[in-house]
Amino acid sequence: MRLNIYDLRVEYTQNPLGIDTLAPKFDWILDSTERSQVQTSYQILVSSNEENLANDEADMWDSGVVESDQSIQIVYQGKELQSSKTYFWKVRVWDKHKVATPWSQTAYWSMGLLDKREWKGQWIGAKKETLDQKEWENPELMPSAFLRKEFSVSKSIESATMYITALGLYELHLNNQKVGDAYFAPGWTDYNKRVQYQTYDVTNLLKDGENTIGTIVGTGWYAGHVGMLGTCVYGEQPYVLVQMNITYKDGSVEQVVTDQTWKTSVGPILYSDIIKGEYYDARLELDGWSTPGFNDSNWQQPLIKDSYDGEIVSQLDPPVRVTKNMTPIEVSKSPSSSTIFDMGQNMIGWAKLTVSGEEGTKITLRYAEMLERDGSLYTENLRRADPVDYYILSGHGVEQYEPHFTYHGFRYVEVICEKPEAILSLSIEGKVVHSDTPETGYFETSNEMVNQLYSNITWGQRGNFLSIPTDCPQRDERLGWTGDAQIFIRTASFNMDVARFFTKYVDDMVDAQLDSGAFTDVVPDGGWIDFKRRKYDKGETILRDVLHPIENWLTDGNPGWGDAGVVIPWTMYQVYGDKTVLVKHYEAMSKWIAYLEANSTDFLRPNDTVYGDWLSIGADTPKEVLSTAYFAYSVKLMAKIAHALDKKEDEKKYSNLFENIKISFNKAYITSDGKIKGDTQTVYVLALNMGLVFKEQKQLVASHLVDNIKKNDGHLSTGFLGVGYLLPVLTENGYTDVAYDLLNKDTFPSWLYSVKHGATTIWERWDGWTDHKGFQSAQMNSFNHYSLGSVGEWMFRYVAGIDVDSDIPGYKKIKIQPKPGGGLTYAKGEYQSVHGKIKSEWKIEKNEFTLKVSIPVNTEATVYMPGVGQNEDRTDVQLVENANSVTIYQVGSGEYEFVSKIG
């Protein structure tokens, strides 16, 4: 758990999250307007009582004065923390002049339930006969169950905390009010191993006398449709577990828990399925169902689940929330005379419907990303997903409707009225929904097409980060493909704070790790491995026109996908400076390396992967070359991880293994003239990026990469695994001009081709739609993906020039190294790091390059200026080098402006 407090922010206080076995960690961000550049010491006080802390009494932990400039990831080392308790803390620091700051504001965190035995309730759901009380007859689409419990409060309340989770999805109500603003709780995990719970402070929602807890429970990923894998992957029906701890002012504690005394029924939600949409009949609404005194005499006793063997853990990732509201930019008529609303942006979520009309009138909301040439919705690419919500009017004035346990990927919403003459008024509003990862990045240039590309990248991230990093949000898939996640994580971490999001996802990856040590393609697995086996036994592939050959279909650990188990933790450490993820999962990562080594011959990996450089365009990268390159990359990162954790013997072991792989790679795949087997852009990119080319051949290999681009008429041909490293490799090897040429291309295939044709998100395929062929095969053609958007990393690191020093993670030491080019006259980037905001803004006027930078307090930066630097008379700027067309400065925190002559 991370708390950021000093002058700027306090996190996790409105809806405190429980902590399991990990001790909390403390972070603070110094205010640059008040603090000198360097922190030399700190002191943290932690107390179980806010009043005591105000008197500087720390009954839990007084760190004492610690001589250190560390201000992030400081682990609590005090007395043992207790379940359900709240703790308060504050910090002060000493600057380089040994002057102490005042104490910070007070922050707090609350502990969760640390032991599964502390859960006193039972898992409850609706009995079959209750679920059968519905009009909709489809065995795979069950109604959402409503559950309620009345209880009495007779004493003055000190606090009330609600703990809740579900095998499925839940919506929580208390005294006719929805609790919290999160959706799709408790999130997707491997329910056979763990389920997350949420914690809510409901003190202000309770009242003297009678009260009522109510929950609505949906099938979700647990019992509903999971991608194309079918339904009931984890269980036959959903259950909920609730525990409310009420602490009275007299010190006594009372608990209200789920048990056989609750009542259950069905209501207006005839079904609500992530893949199949929702059917809602407002005539069946249960008015006042979560208020005291509601007549539940016709409700049934709940079904009690025998047991749950998995772990119950506090939520790690940010809640899923509505983060934006969208107004349609255009309204038109379809060929069938229905109304089509254009939201102006490909997004995920749903349409909020506001309508009035006659009772029983049926409204159909259909969703799609694209339109056919005739103006109708293009839905063929959605496969077996049903992007449809149905609403039947109650007839009671103005009605508003939003679905409960489903979401859609769309830009266009078609509204079909069963009886148009029965509608008095109708409007919609788009609700953008995703894991609420705070925005941390900003990027802008003088090229509006490039700016739109960056917008598309961020919207692709919003559209696919929902509990897990999904591969697309609209069709019958929405699975957590690991290869997609690892290639995009660095871009993702610039755009948004994804620390908690990926902390949870790495746990998911380790949960899914096979006994062989292989990390899987899809996380959570969700039945993917069984699904592949069934298809294999039938001699089928899931996508007949995409996946060949069948003989590699059952590969355990696909290169680039399985390697996510190492790449993602390492990237998180680099960005956030947190070793916890490395320590916690070191054994799992080591098992992955052992798996790779055991399934290699003479340090070369075999050609046994299904995906290769997925969705490359006009290029066929040999899979054994790609596999061996990623083998080397994982081993190289493991050596760095071992170094970070001071595991010297392991560092030596992995370093030696990497060198052996490098030697074998060169013997097997690289010729004396620097050509690599396959002669594709991706083989050159991977070999250079992963350090597999000996120094004397680097320029030769890089020149072959450039030659390949020229042979492709200046276009790229890389797929998912090559695209993220393409522009960085070109830039690092002296071909920044070629990198910019690729960025600026707007002819097929290129990033700006889709932008030119109106894309507002990143497409799954370079050829998802082309002006010469139209739509690609509907078998696999998403218009909201993120993998090809991994170019965003290059935009921040090389265009804006904001980068981390890999030897000192967490942006404690910063690199500012912009690479102007591509006709840009200016570029600016901002990044809210764990130490504070970093800014880099440059412009070119004639032959003068001006760079403005902002470096947060308690950090330092190396600034690389292109050209010959002008005289710098600031005493806080150290000139390191002024030669070879670059000027290098060393600076501490503060605001700076540099000027150099270029050209």
Buried (B, 14 or more C-beta within 10 A) or exposed (E): BBBBBBBBBBBBBEBBBBBBEBBBBBBBBBBBEEBBBBBBBBBBBBBBBEEBBEEEEBBBBBBEBBEEBBBBBBEBEBEEBEBBEBBBBBBBBBBEEEEEBEBBEBBBBBBBBBEEEBBBBBBBBBBEEBBEEBEEEEEBBBBBBBBBBBBEBEEEBBBBBBBBBBBBBBBBBBBBEEBBEBBBBBBBBBBBBBBBBBBBBBBEBBEEEEBBBBBBBBBBBBBBBBBBBBBBBBBEBBBBBBBBBBBBEEEEEBEBBBBEEBBBBBBBBBBBBBBBBBBBBBEBBBEEBBBBEBEBEEBBBBBBBEEBEBEBBBBBBBBBBBBEEBEBEEEEEBEEEBBBBBBBBBBBBBBBBBBBBEEBBBBBBBBBBBBBEEEBBBBBBBBEBBBBBBBBBBBEEEBEBBBBBBBBBBBBBBBBBBEEEBBEEBBBBBBBBBBBBEEBBBBBBBBEBBBBBBBBBBBBBBBBBBBBBBBBBBBBBBBBBBBBBBBBBBBBBBBBBBBBBBBBBBBBBBBBBBEEBBBBBBBBBBBBBEBBEEBBEEEEBBEEEBBEEEEBBEBBBBBBBBBBBBBBBBBBBBBBBBBBBBEBBBEBBBBBBEBBBEBBEEBBBBBBBBBBBBBBBEBEBBBBBBBBBBBBBBBBBBBBBBBBBEBEEBBEBBBEBBBBBBBBBBEBBBEEEBBBBBBBBBBBBBBBBBBBBEEEBBEBBBBBBBEBBEEBEBBBBBBBBBBBBBBBBBBBBEBBEBBBBBBBBEEBBBBBBBBBBEBBBBBBBBBBBBEEEEBBBEBBBBBBBBBBBBBBBBBBBBBBBBBBBEEBBBBBBBBBBBBBBBEBEBBBBBBBBBBBBBBBBBBBEEEBBBBBBBBBBBBBBBBBBBBBBBEBEEEEBBEEEBEEEBBBBBBBBBEBEBBBBBE
